[in-house]
Amino acid sequence: MAKDKTAYVCDNCGQESAKWIGKCPNCHQWNTFKEIKISGASSKGIASSPILKDKNDKRPLRLKEISGKDEPRIDMNDSELNRVLGGGLVPGSIVLLGGEPGIGKSTLTLQTILGLPDRKILYVSGEESAHQLKMRAERIYKTGASNGTLPDDSSLDSLYILCETSLETIFEHIKTVQPEIVVVDSIQTIATEDADSSPGSITQVRECASALLRFAKSSSIPVILIGHINKEGTLAGPKILEHIVDTVIQFEGDQHHLYRILRAIKNRFGSTSELGIYEMQQNGLRQVSNPSELLLTHDHEGLSGIAISSAVEGIRPFLVETQALVSTAAYGTPQRSATGFDQRRLNMLLAVLEKRVGFKLMQKDVFINIAGGLRVTDLAMDLSVIAAVLSSNVDTPIETGWCMAGEVGLSGEVRPVARIEQRIAEAEKLGFTHMIVPKYNMQGLDRKKFNIELIPVRKVEEALRALFG
């Protein structure tokens, strides 16, 4: 019997070491190395499983011998999920779906696989009982069937439910069922006999994920893993878990808001800048194909501190409402708070507003909120944040029908943004009459294609003068 070995893995970045180190040489974090035991017979039984095909038929191939054609992706019958995955689920890939407890990870997964009647799917649950899954599936299915989004009852014959936490038993059932897609909910509850630690530990998560990866690559059967989020907001388990999988998708949102964001953090088969938007309803998650109309449904005429920005996430443009509140600091020390926007960037924009424009906000509390519970990372939001802050500071509303897009630099200049034509077209489609854009973006832009009036600006002062006179 082979002797067990001990290794140390950084819980923050996945760096491995033969001995314990106080400071990680890769990410420079302190006290992040955790001890793991590597069994001498680690995953031997799993690797020799008859499920894994062509185990010995491996040889080096010349580059010209390898086919350059993309394998046909699996259509998930969900345009938002397909967009985030890069066009569909790749055969043989392993996808990690993470999110906070109660955000809707299991609902999204179950709802998606219920819409795949022509695929044999094995759903492995280590957290919920079969009765709980049945009740949720019936609720989703009945509502979806009444809306015409799900097929008839015969489609339920292709979905298999397995409540099991032993990895070896799961592979035995996979061999029996022969599914086309495997779903594991969640990876932190699965354990293998090759590791002596408890489920959810670094060793168990690492060994189970590695075994599922070998299975997916050798059998061309895609595997979807559902993972937990820890209190720091990152995926629970070792960082190496994110290195093992092909795609990492995070399901975000505030439980007090209706909207949920599906965002790709890592994707070997597509872009990481795409996002999908869902609306949480009593009967499940509804795809939001045009988020601009939902985010701008409220009438804010006559209210100060509100600015509309034309943002782009991936290839999708949509209009976002930026809300700001500026008030005198009640306790002497001013507060800076941002919801859905980068706090450090807010501090930088306030410094630009004070230094370059001349508005003193040193003794003022500033609160920023992106309406709808969204978290937007587009730099073109800078101009709308400054406009909303100034509107609230002077208590003067921005006229209805105005929107903007532009990145603000440290010297107060308005820098150009990408995909300006898509931003303008989205604003025009929703009935906006005026749009402030960076002056540099007007080069080569055909104004005749748009009916909306474009106001090019070079500095922040010019944009504020156009808004407030």
N, C-alpha and C positions, 0 to 999 in steps of 0.2 A: 504494500500500500504506500502510495506516494505521500511525502510529508507536506503538511500544510505550510504555506508561506504567508508572510505578513508584508503588507505594503501600506503606504500612506498616500492619500489623495486629497488635493485641495478642494474643499467644498465650494469654493467660489469660482475657480477657473478650470478645474479638472487636472491640474498639474500633478504628476506622480513622482514619488520619491521613495527610495529604499529605506530611509530613516525619517524620523520626525524632525520637522524644521519649524522654527517659531514664525519666521516671515517667509511668505511664498516668493520665490525668485521671479515668478511670472507676473502675478497681479499685485505683488507687494502688500498683500493683506496679512495681518497678524492672526495667529491662532486659528487658522482655517484648515490645517491638515488633520484628517481623520484616519484612524487605523482601520484597515479592512483585511480580511483573511481570504487568501486565494487558495482554494482547495487544490491539492495535487491532481485530483481527478476532475477538475473543474469542467463542467459542461461536457464531459466525455460521453455520458449516456445520451445527452441531447444531440451532440454533434454526430453520433453514429446512428441516429434515429432513421428508420427507413423513409421518413417523410422527406428528408433532405436528398434531393436527386443530384445525380452527376457529381457525387462527392469526390470520386477518384479521377474523373475525366476533366482534369484541369492541366492546361499547358500554356506556356507563353505564346501569345499571338502577335503577328506583325500588325502594325497599325492599319495597313491596307486590307487585311483579312477581316477586320471588324466592321460590321454593318453600321453605316451612318444614319440609317432611317430610324426615326422616332417610333417607339411602340405606341399603338393606339391607346389613348387614355380612357379611363372609365368615367363616363358621364354620370355625375351624382344627382342629376335632375334638380340641381340647386344652383342657379346662376351666380349667387353670391359666393358660395363655397367653391365652385369651379373657378371663379376669378381669382380667389386667394390662392388656390392650389396651383394656378398657372395654366388652367385649361381642363382640369379633371384630375382624377386619381391615377397615378402612374403604377402599372403592374409591378409588383416586387418592391414597392417603396414602403417605408415605415414612417408614419405620421404621428406626431405627438401633439395632442390638443390639451392645452392648459387653461385654467381659469379659477377664480375664487369659488368657494363653496356656495351653491345655490344660484350661480350666475346663469346656468342653463346648458352646461356641457353635455350631460346625458340626454337632455331633451333634444338638443340639436342633433346629436349623433343618432338617436333612435328615430327621430323624425326623418332624417336623411335616408337611413337604410330602409325605412318603411316605404319610401318612394322608389325603391329599386326592386320591382317584382320579378325581374328576369335574372337576378343574381342570387346565388345561394350564399347566405351570410351566417356566420357563427358569432353570436354576441356573448362574450364571456364577462360575467359580472361577479366581482369579488366583494361588492358593497351591498347590493340590493338583492332581495329575494326574487324568485321567478314571479310570485304573485304581484309584487310591486311593479315589476316591469310590464306585466300583463295589463295592469290597471292604467299605467301611463300610456302604453301603446294603444289601448282601446280609446282613451280620451283623444289622443292625437289622430288616430285612424278615423274615428267616427266623424270628427269635425272636418278632417281633410277630405274624406269621402263625400261628405255633403257639399263641400265647396268644389268638388271635381278635381282636386289635386292629388288624390290617391286612387289606385285602382280598386277592383272588387276584392271580395274575401279570399279568392283563390291565391292572391299574391302573398298572403301570410304563410303559406305552406313552405316558402323558401327561406324563412327566418327561423334560426335555431337559437334557443336560449340555454346557456350553461352557467350555473352558479358554482364556481369552483375557484380555489386559490392555489392549488398545486400545479406548477408548471408542467411536470411530467404527465399528470392526468389530462391537462389541457391538450398536450400534443397527441395523446392517445385518441381523444375525441376528434381532434382535427383530422387524424388519419382515417377515422371512421366516417365522418360527415363529408370530407372533401369539399370544404367551402371555397368560394371565390374571393371572399373578403372576411378578414378576422378583426373583430373589435374587442379590445381589452379595457375594462372599466373597473378599477384603475390599476395602473402599473405598480403603485405603491402597496397594493394588497396581494400581489402575486409573489410566491416564494418557491424556491427550488431546493431539493434535497442536497444538492452539491454544496450549498452554503449553510453554515451552522447558525447564522444570525437570524433575527426576527424579521418578518415582512416589513418593508418600508425602510430598512437600513440601507446604507450605501452599498454594501456587498450584494444584498438581494436585488436591489434595483439594477445594479450594474450587470449582474449575471443574467437576470431574466431578460433585460433589454438586449443584451448581446445574443442570447439564444434566439429570441424572436427576430432579431436582425438576420441571423444566419438562415433561419427558416424562410423569411420573406425573400431573401436574395436567391436562395437555391430553388425555391418552388414558384417564384414569380407571383405569389399571392400577397396582395397588399395588406398591411397590418396597421390598424388605427389604435393608438394608445391614448388613454385619457389620464392626465396627471393633475396633481393638486398644486395649489399655490401657497407658499408660506407667507408669514406675516410681513416679510420684506417686499412682497409682490413678485417674487421670482418663482420659477418652477421648483417644487420640492424635490429633494434627492440630489445626487452629485451632479456637478456641471457636466460631467462626462456623458450624462444621459442625453444632453442636447447635441453633443458631438456624435453620438452613435446614430441618431435618427436622421432621416433625410429632410424632413420638414417639421418645423416647430410653429404651431399656430396658437395664438393666445386669444381667448374669448374675454373681452373686456366690457365694462359697463357698470353703472351704479344701479343697485337693486331698487333704488327709489325712482329711477327714470325708466322710460319705456324702451329706450334704444340700447342695443348691444352691438359691439364692434368686434368683427373677426379680423384679426391682424396677423400677417405672417412675419415672424421674427427671423426665421431661417428657411430657405427653400432652395434645394439643389436643382429643382426642375422649373423654376420660375422666378418672378420678381418678388422682392420682400416689401415693395412699396404699395402693394395692392391691399385693399381692405373691403370687407363685406359688412353691410349694415342690416340689422334685423330689428323688428319691433316685437317686444314680448307681449303676448296676449294670453288670455285664460286657456286657450286651446293650443298653445304652443308658440312657436316663433314664426313670424311672417317676414318674408323678404321685402326689403325696401329698395325698390328699383330707382326711385327718384327722391333722394333724401332732402333735396332743397325745398320742395313744397311742404314737407312735414316740419322742417326746422324753421320755416318762416311763415307759419300759419297765423301768428299772433299780430295784431295791429298795435304798433308802438308809436303812432303819430302823436307828437307833442311830448314825448318822454325823452329825457336827456340820458346820456351815458350809454347809448346803444348805437353800434355801427355794424354794417353788413360787409363781410369780406367774401371775395370769390376765391375759394381754396381748391387745391387739387391734391388728392391722395392717389398715388399710382397714375392711372390714366383717367380717373373719374373726377370731373369738376362738380362742386356743389357749393352753395352759398351758406355761410355760417354766420350766426348772430353773435357778436361780441358784446358783452355787458360789462360795464365798469361803474364803480362807485368810489368817489373821492370825498372824504370828509376830514374834518380836523381831528388830529390825534387826541384821544380822550385822556390818555395816561402819560403823555409826554414822549413816549417812544412810538414812532409811527409803525404801523403794520403793513406788510406786503403779502398779499395772499392771491394765489392763482389756482383756479379749478379748470382743468382741461388745457392749460397752457403752461409752458416752461417758466418756472419761478425765476430762474437766473436770467432768462431773456427779458422778463418783465422788468427786473431791476436795471438791466442795461438800457431798455427803452425809456424808462423814467429818467435815467441819467442823461440820455440824449435830449429828452424833452426839456430838462432843466438847463443843460449847458448850452445847447445849440439854439433852442427856441426862446428860452428866457422865462419859462413858467416855473415858479418856485413850488415844489412839492415836497420839500424836505420835512415839513411838519404836518404832512397829510397822510392819512390812512388810504391805501389804494387796494381795492379788491377787484379782481378780474374773474369773469365766469364765461365759459363757452356754453351757450344754450344747448339743451338737449342731452347733457351728460357726455358729450363727445370729448375726445382728446385729440387735438389737431397738432401736427408737427410741421405744417407747411410754413416756410418763412414769409410767405406773402401775407400772413396775418399781422405782421408788424404794423402796417399802416392803420389797420382798423383798430388795433389795440391803442395806439397813440390817439386816434380820433375819438374813441370812446372815453378815454381818460380825460381828455381836454373838454369834451362835451359835458361830462359830469362835473368837472372842476368849475366851469363857468355857468353850469346849469342851463345850457342852451342845446336844444335838440337838433339833430341832423335832419335835414329835409327828407321827406319820403321820396323814394325812387333813386337814392344815391347809394352806390357801393364802391368798393375799392380793392386794389390788390397791389402790394409792393413791399419789398424788403427794405428795412431801414438800416443804414450803416452807422458807424460810430461818429462820423463827421456830420451826420444829419442828412446825408444824401439818400435818395430813393433809388435803390438798385433794381435792375430788371429781374423779372421772374420768368419761369418756364411756362410753356403752354398758354400763352396769353390769349390766343384766339379762342381756345376752348373756354377760358374763363369769361371772355366777353360774350360768347354765344350763350353760355348758361345764364348770365345776368340778363341778357336781352330776352331770352325765352321766358323768364319769370316776370317780365314787365318793368324792369328797371330802366330809367331814362338817362341817367348820368353815371359815369364810371371813371374814377381816378386811376390812372395807370402810370407806370414809370415812363419817362420821356424816351429812354433808350429803346424800349420795346416798340416804339412807333416806327422805327426804321424798318422799311420793307413791309409794313402792315397796310393792307388795303382797307381804308376806312369805308369805302363804298359798300362793302359786304355787310356792314352793320348799320342798323337804324339807331342804335344807342349813341348818345353823345359822349365822346371820349375826351377827358381832360388830362393831358400829359403834364407831369410834374417832375422836377429835377431834385428839389429839396423838400423837407418836411414842411417848411414855412409856406411854400406854394400850395401844398395840399390843404393845410389848415386854413389858408386864406380863401381857397376855393370853397371850402365847407362852411366857414363861418363869416366870410367877408372881411 
